[in-house]
Structures are given as C-alpha cells and as structure tokens.
Amino acid sequence: MIVEKNNLVARVKGILLSPKTEWPVIDGETTSIADIYKSYILPLAAIGPVATLIHSLVFGYGAFGISYRPSFLSAISTAVISYLLTLVIVFLLALLIDFLAPKFGATPNRDKAFKVAAYSATAGWVAAIFNLIPGLGMLSILGLYSIYLLYIGLPILMKVPEDKSAVYTIVIVVSAAVAGFILSAIMAPLMLLFSGGPSLLNDDSSMSGTVSVPGVGSLDLGKLEEAGKKMEAASERAQNGAATPPTPPDQLLKLLPASLPNGLSRSGFETNSGSVAGIGGSTAEATYGTGENQITLQVTDLGAAAGLAALGGALNIESQKQTGTVEERTGTVDGRMTTERYDSSSKRGRYGTIFADRFNVEAKGKVDSIDVLKAAVAAIDLQTMEGLAE
C-alpha cells in the first residue's frame, strides 16, 4: 500500500489524532522507503523551511528595538540546506532505531525503523507552520508531540516490550539530539544556495543523483547514503562488541604540539569526553600565547558518530565569499573538507578541516593572516592522527 498524495492529509490526521489505531495500519503496509520519501517526507519536511523563509523575507526578525531582514540569497540558502538536512536526518534516525532495537528486546527491521522515523516526525513538521506568523513561533513547541508518537509506534512496529518502550524512546531521542548537533556543526559553514531538481531515490530504494549549486559545485546524494552506511557499519561493530572507542582525550592532547611555528608556546589545555547510548566522542584543546596574542587549537574525535563526518565527502563544493574585510572559503584540500574565515580588519579568523572522516581539527585566534592558522593545524601530528582512525 502506498500513501497517495490525496491520502496525505488523511494520514497526517490519523497519526496525529489517533496514533494508537494508525500505527497498526502503517505496520501492515508494504510501503517502500522510496515511496515514503516521495509521497510523505518530501512535502511535509518542506513546511518548516518554507514557513521560515517567508517569515524572514516578509517580516524579518527583531528584538530590543533592533530589526534584521536577511537577503533573499541568504534566506533561500538557509531554507534549502535545512530541507536537505531533514531528509538526511530521517535516514540516519532510522539507522539508529534499527541498531538500538536488539538492546531493548525489539526486532531489527530496516523498513519498519524507517517508518517509525518518518511518521513519528509528523508533529514536528506540521507544527513548524507556526514559524510563519510573528508571535506564533513559540507554538512550534507542539512538535514535541512527536516524542509521544515515537513512544506509541515503537512497540507496534519494532516489537519492543512495553516495559522497555519508554527507555528505548528516551535513548533514541537523546542519541538523535547528539547526532543532530554534530551534523549541524559540520554543515553550518555550508549555508549556500542549492538549486536543481534531485532524484532522491531510485527503484531499489537507494539515494542517487546530485543537487547542483550553480557556479559552486554539487551535492552527491549517493555519497550521503554511503555516509549513512558507514554509520550503520560502526553501529553493527558496536553491537558485536568490536567497536573502536573514541580516542582517549589525553591521547588527543599528545597530538597537540608544545609550541606553534610562529613561536607561541602552549599556555593551557582542556580535555573532555562522553557518550550517550554508545555514541560518544572526545576532544582536546590547547591555547598558545596569552591575551590578544593567542591561538586556540582543538582536536575532536567524533567516535561512533564518525560516519556523519563522511557527509563532507558528499559536498563537492568550492566557494569563496568576501564581505567587506571578511573573506570566507569552503572547499576540498588534499581530499579533506576544509573551511576558513578571516577578517583582515580585526585580524581574527579560524581554519578547520576534517581528517579521515573522523577527526575535526580547528585553529582560531587573532593572527596576521590565515596562513598562521593553517600552519598551526599543520603542526599537529597528522600522521599519527590518521593512524588512529584505522
């Protein structure tokens, strides 16, 4: 059974108003992942980005007597990248639900996990319409009803025991929040104008095609799927007890040099690590110099969520932008996704890159040129770092 376009409203009403009776109906359907994307996710996931786009262009934003209205290019870029992120996140959430199933006595099933991920998100997508009108944005919090939909749907589709359903739900929500934060951090520098008509899915339910960025590059949807599979493989290794844990933060700290090429010596450091439901990471940060003459160098191991970093490989982007004294670049250097920003007036900038689809390295501070920050990143023991990813 495929949810046709003229049944979209009926499905939305069913899942929102009577989820306990709608979930069993969904469980009995043979709808493919491709069909759910085409007939359900694509139209509903667009509500939030479109509402926010119209709001920003028509009303703008304001607080404390200060108003701001983004340019059309900025607004449309934000809307499109937000839309694409939603499509990716649903796919990754399905992988997470399927992976966690055995840990809570549930039955792994990729197709049903995808149904849970897609249909439980309905409340959040529909509630995003409130972002359209000033003063109603706070009502978008009604989208939290999606957590309840997830809680109701898991026992029916994933066959999780009732006594473990609540914990299963909480772990999924928390893990998804962590993964979403990492994904947003990776994609944040890439708020560029996307256009074109992608063919998201082919007949065997796999992603294919590209989204073109005129004059910039393209988004390879096939590589997006590969990134998801990398995360899935990491999850399976964790399930079998064979996963490599995140690098201990004290070991990451050893990768940071005692001094930088510009002569600044290390004046302090900080390390952290943590995990949620087996998804964790670690970071080490060192400061060099003091006061205005200071550089911060940071290394982060994404651990089990490293597959998310592979999304950078799907972004075949080479861009350059200058606004006044601020110059920004995004592109691929030696096969690695790299971003840089430098203000020649304030002399402040940052330079970041991702190594081995796992380690995020960034240098920032007040320097004479962006080359100083590049040299700081190069001063890290990169060969040892990439060896840790193997």
Phi, psi and omega per residue, in radians:
M1 nan 2.279 3.141
I2 -1.972 2.362 3.114
V3 -1.331 1.773 -3.126
E4 -1.243 2.847 -3.097
K5 -1.040 -0.686 -3.112
N6 -1.287 -0.095 3.070
N7 -1.837 0.046 -3.103
L8 -1.060 -0.808 -3.127
V9 -1.097 -0.710 3.139
A10 -1.099 -0.698 3.130
R11 -1.162 -0.746 3.127
V12 -1.071 -0.796 3.121
K13 -1.091 -0.718 -3.112
G14 -1.107 -0.819 -3.082
I15 -1.254 -0.503 -3.134
L16 -1.466 -0.693 -3.025
L17 -1.651 -0.483 -3.134
S18 -2.505 1.106 -3.075
P19 -1.059 -0.563 -3.097
K20 -1.168 -0.440 3.079
T21 -1.725 -0.422 -3.119
E22 -1.374 -0.638 -3.134
W23 -1.043 -0.751 3.090
P24 -1.060 -0.595 3.097
V25 -1.136 -0.791 3.118
I26 -1.080 -0.691 3.141
D27 -1.052 -0.584 -3.103
G28 -1.486 -0.093 -3.127
E29 -1.420 2.686 3.106
T30 -1.871 0.422 -3.123
T31 -1.045 2.292 3.140
S32 -1.426 2.880 3.100
I33 -1.044 -0.713 3.134
A34 -1.065 -0.754 -3.122
D35 -1.152 -0.677 3.129
I36 -1.142 -0.696 3.082
Y37 -1.064 -0.870 -3.016
K38 -1.206 -0.768 -3.007
S39 -1.678 -0.237 -3.051
Y40 -2.213 -0.985 -3.045
I41 -1.183 -0.807 -3.080
L42 -0.971 -0.837 3.138
P43 -1.256 -0.710 -3.069
L44 -1.285 -0.671 -3.120
A45 -1.145 -0.310 -3.134
A46 -1.395 -0.276 -3.063
I47 -1.006 -0.923 -3.104
G48 -1.059 -0.939 -3.141
P49 -1.031 -0.693 -3.139
V50 -1.193 -0.755 3.133
A51 -1.074 -0.768 -3.138
T52 -1.163 -0.673 3.116
L53 -1.052 -0.877 -3.122
I54 -1.107 -0.750 3.137
H55 -1.026 -0.819 -3.073
S56 -1.161 -0.633 -3.114
L57 -1.367 -0.636 -3.076
V58 -1.525 -0.809 -3.047
F59 -1.808 -0.505 -3.059
G60 1.225 -2.859 -3.139
Y61 -2.296 2.610 -3.136
G62 -2.777 2.646 3.082
A63 -2.901 2.486 3.083
F64 0.954 0.677 3.081
G65 1.406 0.029 3.133
I66 -1.901 2.242 3.138
S67 -2.049 2.662 -3.119
Y68 -2.583 2.288 3.070
R69 -2.240 1.995 -3.092
P70 -1.160 2.777 3.081
S71 -1.214 2.824 3.135
F72 -1.061 -0.725 -3.132
L73 -1.061 -0.788 3.136
S74 -1.131 -0.765 -3.099
A75 -1.145 -0.782 -3.109
I76 -1.213 -0.609 3.104
S77 -1.099 -0.793 3.134
T78 -1.087 -0.735 -3.118
A79 -1.120 -0.784 -3.072
V80 -1.215 -0.758 -3.127
I81 -1.179 -0.593 3.079
S82 -1.112 -0.701 3.124
Y83 -1.118 -0.812 -3.133
L84 -1.117 -0.671 3.112
L85 -1.070 -0.694 3.131
T86 -1.063 -0.742 3.141
L87 -1.089 -0.667 3.138
V88 -1.254 -0.754 -3.080
I89 -1.072 -0.662 3.119
V90 -1.062 -0.750 3.138
F91 -1.094 -0.784 -3.128
L92 -1.200 -0.604 3.107
L93 -1.130 -0.653 3.103
A94 -1.099 -0.714 3.095
L95 -1.071 -0.712 -3.134
L96 -1.131 -0.796 3.136
I97 -1.066 -0.749 -3.110
D98 -1.178 -0.702 -3.119
F99 -1.163 -0.723 -3.090
L100 -1.325 -0.275 -3.054
A101 -0.870 -0.929 -3.107
P102 -1.067 -0.502 -3.103
K103 -1.186 -0.302 -3.126
F104 -2.122 0.383 3.089
G105 1.295 0.258 3.127
A106 -1.557 3.006 -3.115
T107 -1.814 2.000 3.138
P108 -1.075 2.340 3.094
N109 -2.829 1.925 -3.032
R110 -1.045 -0.800 -3.104
D111 -1.116 -0.744 -3.123
K112 -1.253 -0.584 3.079
A113 -1.105 -0.640 3.120
F114 -1.197 -0.662 3.090
K115 -1.067 -0.762 3.136
V116 -1.066 -0.804 -3.122
A117 -1.081 -0.748 -3.070
A118 -1.276 -0.915 -3.025
Y119 -1.330 -0.498 3.114
S120 -1.233 -0.358 3.140
A121 -1.394 -0.081 -3.059
T122 -0.936 -0.824 -3.091
A123 -1.034 -0.746 3.139
G124 -1.107 -0.724 3.138
W125 -1.167 -0.782 -3.107
V126 -1.185 -0.737 -3.121
A127 -1.116 -0.373 -3.123
A128 -1.134 -0.235 3.129
I129 -1.096 -0.432 -3.128
F130 -1.203 -0.251 3.087
N131 -1.220 -0.173 -3.086
L132 -1.263 -0.681 -3.024
I133 -1.847 2.279 3.104
P134 -0.999 2.391 3.122
G135 1.596 -0.279 -3.129
L136 -1.820 -0.087 -3.092
G137 -0.970 -0.587 -3.119
M138 -1.108 -0.384 3.141
L139 -1.242 -0.210 3.105
S140 -1.113 -0.242 3.102
I141 -1.097 -0.318 3.098
L142 -1.077 -0.282 3.100
G143 -1.118 -0.279 3.089
L144 -1.115 -0.235 3.051
Y145 -1.027 -0.365 3.109
S146 -1.074 -0.510 3.105
I147 -1.131 -0.693 3.098
Y148 -1.151 -0.712 3.117
L149 -1.070 -0.689 3.098
L150 -1.096 -0.779 -3.132
Y151 -1.072 -0.677 3.140
I152 -1.306 -0.653 -3.050
G153 -1.339 -0.536 -3.078
L154 -1.028 -0.827 -3.141
P155 -1.112 -0.549 -3.070
I156 -1.374 -0.784 -3.086
L157 -1.594 -0.712 -3.082
M158 -1.673 -0.047 3.072
K159 1.039 0.593 3.094
V160 -1.317 2.421 3.101
P161 -1.004 2.502 -3.082
E162 -0.978 -0.650 -3.081
D163 -1.282 -0.183 3.124
K164 -1.954 -0.019 -3.068
S165 -1.105 -0.745 -3.093
A166 -1.118 -0.803 -3.136
V167 -1.138 -0.726 3.098
Y168 -0.998 -0.780 -3.136
T169 -1.093 -0.826 -3.103
I170 -1.077 -0.772 -3.133
V171 -1.094 -0.703 3.121
I172 -1.113 -0.808 -3.109
V173 -1.095 -0.815 -3.123
V174 -1.146 -0.788 -3.136
S175 -1.107 -0.705 3.129
A176 -1.137 -0.649 3.123
A177 -1.118 -0.736 3.123
V178 -1.118 -0.820 -3.140
A179 -1.120 -0.683 3.117
G180 -1.118 -0.667 3.105
F181 -1.102 -0.780 -3.141
I182 -1.116 -0.774 -3.131
L183 -1.079 -0.752 3.137
S184 -1.105 -0.678 3.140
A185 -1.125 -0.656 -3.131
I186 -1.227 -0.680 -3.049
M187 -1.510 -0.268 -3.040
A188 -0.909 -0.738 -3.113
P189 -1.277 -0.048 -3.012
L190 -1.916 0.572 -3.141
M191 -1.370 1.298 -3.077
L192 -1.980 2.920 -3.117
L193 -1.356 1.968 3.079
F194 -1.787 2.501 3.055
S195 -2.665 2.951 -3.110
G196 1.977 2.895 -3.100
G197 -1.915 1.635 -3.080
P198 -1.289 2.593 2.949
S199 -1.729 1.725 -2.970
L200 -1.202 -0.640 -3.021
L201 -2.404 2.514 3.055
N202 -1.830 -3.017 -3.007
D203 -1.125 -0.401 -3.126
D204 -1.683 0.345 3.033
S205 1.162 0.416 3.075
S206 -1.910 2.655 -3.129
M207 -1.298 2.543 3.096
S208 -2.721 2.923 3.098
G209 1.575 3.137 -3.125
T210 -2.391 2.771 2.995
V211 -1.938 2.104 -3.057
S212 -1.466 2.592 3.057
V213 -2.131 1.668 -3.043
P214 -0.880 2.162 3.105
G215 1.345 0.049 -3.088
V216 -2.164 -1.071 -3.087
G217 3.008 -2.559 -3.108
S218 -2.671 2.818 3.065
L219 -1.886 2.023 -3.120
D220 -1.516 1.850 -3.081
L221 -1.218 -0.455 3.078
G222 -1.123 -0.675 3.112
K223 -1.223 -0.487 3.050
L224 -1.074 -0.745 3.129
E225 -1.157 -0.680 3.112
E226 -1.058 -0.672 3.107
A227 -1.086 -0.713 3.100
G228 -1.107 -0.666 3.129
K229 -1.188 -0.586 3.087
K230 -1.110 -0.704 3.118
M231 -1.170 -0.668 3.114
E232 -1.099 -0.769 -3.141
A233 -1.081 -0.704 3.109
A234 -1.116 -0.646 3.132
S235 -1.159 -0.712 3.139
E236 -1.143 -0.666 3.102
R237 -1.118 -0.682 3.115
A238 -1.128 -0.690 3.141
Q239 -1.113 -0.589 -3.128
N240 -1.564 0.113 3.115
G241 1.277 0.321 -3.080
A242 -1.954 0.186 -3.091
A243 -1.284 2.500 3.058
T244 -1.496 2.089 -3.098
P245 -1.189 2.832 3.093
P246 -0.995 2.591 3.117
T247 -1.041 2.290 3.108
P248 -0.951 2.396 -3.092
P249 -1.016 -0.563 3.130
D250 -1.195 -0.474 3.085
Q251 -1.301 -0.627 3.067
L252 -1.118 -0.652 -3.134
L253 -1.064 -0.588 3.138
K254 -1.163 -0.341 3.112
L255 -1.316 -0.386 -3.109
L256 -1.427 2.276 -3.064
P257 -1.206 2.787 3.107
A258 -1.273 -0.464 3.102
S259 -2.630 2.803 -3.119
L260 -1.766 2.821 -3.114
P261 -0.993 -0.458 -3.140
N262 -1.442 0.095 3.055
G263 1.679 -0.144 3.133
L264 -1.257 2.334 3.126
S265 -1.707 2.702 -3.134
R266 -1.160 2.206 -3.089
S267 -1.939 -0.140 3.134
G268 -3.109 2.900 3.118
F269 -2.700 2.880 3.085
E270 -2.632 2.431 3.110
T271 -2.260 2.601 3.116
N272 -2.623 2.709 3.034
S273 -2.733 2.788 3.121
G274 -3.137 2.899 3.141
S275 -2.679 2.720 3.067
V276 -2.355 2.057 3.119
A277 0.952 0.693 3.092
G278 1.487 -0.107 3.112
I279 -1.780 1.943 -3.054
G280 -2.493 -3.128 3.137
G281 -2.841 3.045 3.136
S282 -2.568 2.726 -3.110
T283 -2.572 2.614 3.053
A284 -2.363 2.350 -3.087
E285 -2.345 2.370 3.126
A286 -2.253 2.518 3.077
T287 -1.907 2.528 -3.112
Y288 -2.205 2.248 -3.084
G289 1.434 -3.025 -3.137
T290 -2.501 2.837 3.080
G291 1.035 -2.370 -3.117
E292 -1.221 -0.497 -3.119
N293 -1.622 1.290 -3.026
Q294 -2.500 2.465 3.082
I295 -2.206 2.407 3.072
T296 -1.920 2.234 -3.124
L297 -2.091 2.202 -3.054
Q298 -2.289 2.449 3.051
V299 -2.171 2.234 3.129
T300 -2.171 2.239 3.058
D301 -1.725 2.048 -3.090
L302 -1.330 -0.124 3.052
G303 1.019 -2.299 -3.084
A304 -1.122 -0.320 3.129
A305 -1.610 0.239 -3.083
A306 -1.038 -0.481 3.126
G307 -0.994 -0.483 3.137
L308 -1.141 -0.607 3.141
A309 -1.126 -0.432 3.129
A310 -1.141 -0.264 3.087
L311 -1.046 -0.475 3.118
G312 -1.057 -0.539 3.122
G313 -1.202 -0.311 3.127
A314 -1.479 -0.156 -3.097
L315 -1.777 1.643 -3.131
N316 -1.460 1.145 -2.977
I317 -1.972 2.363 2.986
E318 -2.287 1.891 -3.089
S319 -2.361 2.687 3.107
Q320 -2.521 2.349 -3.096
K321 -2.478 2.432 3.078
Q322 -2.311 2.226 3.096
T323 -2.218 1.819 -3.077
G324 1.115 -2.089 -3.119
T325 -1.676 0.069 -3.100
V326 -1.776 2.187 3.105
E327 -2.069 2.336 -3.119
E328 -2.226 2.491 3.113
R329 -2.389 2.515 3.029
T330 -2.405 2.325 3.141
G331 -3.110 -2.923 -3.132
T332 -2.003 2.175 3.129
V333 -2.141 2.085 -3.102
D334 0.955 0.648 3.095
G335 1.403 0.109 -3.106
R336 -2.011 2.427 3.064
M337 -1.189 2.251 -3.047
T338 -2.368 2.445 3.067
T339 -2.296 2.569 3.107
E340 -2.581 2.612 3.120
R341 -2.571 2.313 -3.123
Y342 -2.559 2.318 3.100
D343 -1.864 1.908 -3.076
S344 -1.225 -0.259 3.120
S345 -1.436 -0.919 -3.138
S346 -1.480 -0.206 -3.123
K347 1.155 0.405 3.130
R348 -1.881 2.508 3.142
G349 -2.843 3.113 3.078
R350 -2.620 2.614 3.139
Y351 -2.433 2.189 -3.109
G352 -2.392 2.636 3.112
T353 -2.660 2.780 -3.125
I354 -1.973 2.219 -3.125
F355 -1.862 2.377 3.026
A356 0.937 0.545 -3.138
D357 0.914 0.516 -3.054
R358 -2.554 -0.727 -3.057
F359 -1.821 2.190 3.062
N360 -1.735 2.162 -3.104
V361 -2.094 2.318 -3.125
E362 -2.498 2.459 3.044
A363 -2.171 2.375 3.136
K364 -2.561 2.696 3.114
G365 2.743 -3.016 3.112
K366 -1.714 1.967 -3.034
V367 -2.456 2.916 -3.099
D368 -1.283 -0.449 3.124
S369 -2.807 2.859 3.130
I370 -1.132 -0.404 -3.141
D371 -1.093 -0.515 3.116
V372 -1.139 -0.693 3.129
L373 -1.247 -0.635 3.084
K374 -1.103 -0.698 3.134
A375 -1.166 -0.577 3.119
A376 -1.144 -0.750 3.099
V377 -1.131 -0.722 -3.135
A378 -1.152 -0.361 -3.124
A379 -1.312 -0.244 3.091
I380 -1.231 2.644 3.112
D381 -1.328 1.400 -3.032
L382 -1.183 -0.595 -3.140
Q383 -1.108 -0.776 3.105
T384 -1.144 -0.679 -3.138
M385 -1.061 -0.825 -3.128
E386 -1.182 -0.505 3.065
G387 -1.156 -0.537 3.130
L388 -1.185 -0.408 -3.105
A389 -1.424 -0.230 -3.080
E390 -1.407 nan nan
